[in-house]
Amino acid sequence: MKRTIAGLGAIGLLGASAQAAGQQQEEAPVPEASADAHYYPSSAEGDGPHPWIVVLPGGGGIEVFGDTEFYFDVARQWNAQGLDAMVVHYQAAAPVLGIDSAGIPGPMEAEVVRDALASAEREGWLDLQCPGFVIGFSAGGSGVLSLVNDPVPNLVGAIGYYPLVLGQPEDFEAKVPMLVLQGESDDLTTAEALDAFLASAGPQDNFIVHRYADAEHGFDIPSLAEPVEYNGGVFLYQQEAAEAAGREADAFVARILAENAGSTACSTPRGEG
């Protein structure tokens, strides 16, 4: 059965067990660490198979200044578009997996995503034979870039909302198309940093960039109706930019799916939602 966002069980490590009195004690085998409790799958309606999308939160994890639903709302929006989705709380999963989270977060996030997809295949949460996408926000965009440069199987496209582009390799090569949605007034992941990255990254044809005038960091997060100052920048929702970015994301995914129809073992290119 597929696990849903609403009902998730915690998965812990098993301890050693002792034999009954009078019998020789033996240590029970200790399973590998599992981060499955930090992966949150949700399904599109209708019979599958469906394309899939992995959602990577920003640097604060799955909570944005008290808002614990935003990233799950993103997943549900993609469910309505006919994609199965999985929110990956990489901040919590990395320590469980023993993955070093110091430094630039992209490689760490990509490693966690690979583990999450292995769990998704084992548990039947996603059909990985179908075309897949990854979408990341702010620091989550660093992991998106790492996966664009070194894709997992059947990854066909990526979306970055105001992505963290610092620390990418000088020889960065986008192996799959990437849509970038950038606020021009963002003081945290800035338009200037994005421009510097794009000047050396290639191929240019694999980047589609849309910029939104006067849009701050978090311009797509409705709960940020009032400005929040944090770490030298401002988080603030801007409805016009959010709606425009949403249309661009929908159109991007629809186009990429149409271009990849029949190129994988997935028999249903897209559900009707």
ChimeraX attribute file (.defattr): number of C-alpha atoms within 10 A of each C-alpha:
attribute: neighborCount
match mode: 1-to-1
recipient: residues
	/A:1	6
	/A:2	12
	/A:3	17
	/A:4	15
	/A:5	17
	/A:6	10
	/A:7	7
	/A:8	14
	/A:9	11
	/A:10	8
	/A:11	12
	/A:12	13
	/A:13	12
	/A:14	12
	/A:15	11
	/A:16	11
	/A:17	11
	/A:18	12
	/A:19	11
	/A:20	8
	/A:21	7
	/A:22	6
	/A:23	8
	/A:24	8
	/A:25	12
	/A:26	10
	/A:27	10
	/A:28	12
	/A:29	10
	/A:30	10
	/A:31	10
	/A:32	10
	/A:33	15
	/A:34	16
	/A:35	24
	/A:36	21
	/A:37	15
	/A:38	22
	/A:39	25
	/A:40	24
	/A:41	27
	/A:42	23
	/A:43	24
	/A:44	24
	/A:45	16
	/A:46	11
	/A:47	8
	/A:48	20
	/A:49	22
	/A:50	28
	/A:51	28
	/A:52	28
	/A:53	25
	/A:54	25
	/A:55	28
	/A:56	30
	/A:57	26
	/A:58	25
	/A:59	17
	/A:60	13
	/A:61	17
	/A:62	23
	/A:63	15
	/A:64	19
	/A:65	11
	/A:66	8
	/A:67	13
	/A:68	12
	/A:69	13
	/A:70	17
	/A:71	24
	/A:72	21
	/A:73	11
	/A:74	17
	/A:75	27
	/A:76	21
	/A:77	15
	/A:78	22
	/A:79	24
	/A:80	16
	/A:81	19
	/A:82	23
	/A:83	32
	/A:84	27
	/A:85	31
	/A:86	31
	/A:87	26
	/A:88	28
	/A:89	27
	/A:90	30
	/A:91	21
	/A:92	16
	/A:93	23
	/A:94	20
	/A:95	13
	/A:96	17
	/A:97	15
	/A:98	9
	/A:99	15
	/A:100	11
	/A:101	15
	/A:102	7
	/A:103	9
	/A:104	16
	/A:105	22
	/A:106	24
	/A:107	21
	/A:108	20
	/A:109	29
	/A:110	24
	/A:111	17
	/A:112	24
	/A:113	28
	/A:114	15
	/A:115	19
	/A:116	26
	/A:117	21
	/A:118	14
	/A:119	17
	/A:120	21
	/A:121	14
	/A:122	10
	/A:123	13
	/A:124	15
	/A:125	22
	/A:126	29
	/A:127	19
	/A:128	23
	/A:129	19
	/A:130	28
	/A:131	28
	/A:132	26
	/A:133	27
	/A:134	27
	/A:135	27
	/A:136	26
	/A:137	25
	/A:138	24
	/A:139	26
	/A:140	30
	/A:141	31
	/A:142	28
	/A:143	32
	/A:144	34
	/A:145	29
	/A:146	23
	/A:147	26
	/A:148	26
	/A:149	18
	/A:150	17
	/A:151	19
	/A:152	16
	/A:153	12
	/A:154	18
	/A:155	22
	/A:156	22
	/A:157	25
	/A:158	29
	/A:159	28
	/A:160	27
	/A:161	26
	/A:162	29
	/A:163	29
	/A:164	28
	/A:165	25
	/A:166	16
	/A:167	12
	/A:168	17
	/A:169	12
	/A:170	9
	/A:171	10
	/A:172	18
	/A:173	18
	/A:174	22
	/A:175	17
	/A:176	19
	/A:177	21
	/A:178	24
	/A:179	21
	/A:180	24
	/A:181	25
	/A:182	28
	/A:183	26
	/A:184	19
	/A:185	19
	/A:186	23
	/A:187	16
	/A:188	20
	/A:189	24
	/A:190	20
	/A:191	18
	/A:192	12
	/A:193	15
	/A:194	18
	/A:195	12
	/A:196	12
	/A:197	18
	/A:198	16
	/A:199	10
	/A:200	14
	/A:201	18
	/A:202	16
	/A:203	14
	/A:204	13
	/A:205	9
	/A:206	17
	/A:207	18
	/A:208	14
	/A:209	15
	/A:210	16
	/A:211	17
	/A:212	19
	/A:213	11
	/A:214	12
	/A:215	23
	/A:216	26
	/A:217	28
	/A:218	27
	/A:219	28
	/A:220	26
	/A:221	19
	/A:222	15
	/A:223	15
	/A:224	17
	/A:225	13
	/A:226	11
	/A:227	14
	/A:228	15
	/A:229	10
	/A:230	9
	/A:231	8
	/A:232	7
	/A:233	17
	/A:234	20
	/A:235	24
	/A:236	22
	/A:237	22
	/A:238	21
	/A:239	15
	/A:240	13
	/A:241	22
	/A:242	20
	/A:243	13
	/A:244	15
	/A:245	22
	/A:246	14
	/A:247	11
	/A:248	19
	/A:249	20
	/A:250	12
	/A:251	12
	/A:252	19
	/A:253	22
	/A:254	15
	/A:255	12
	/A:256	18
	/A:257	21
	/A:258	12
	/A:259	12
	/A:260	15
	/A:261	17
	/A:262	14
	/A:263	14
	/A:264	14
	/A:265	15
	/A:266	18
	/A:267	15
	/A:268	16
	/A:269	23
	/A:270	21
	/A:271	19
	/A:272	11
	/A:273	13
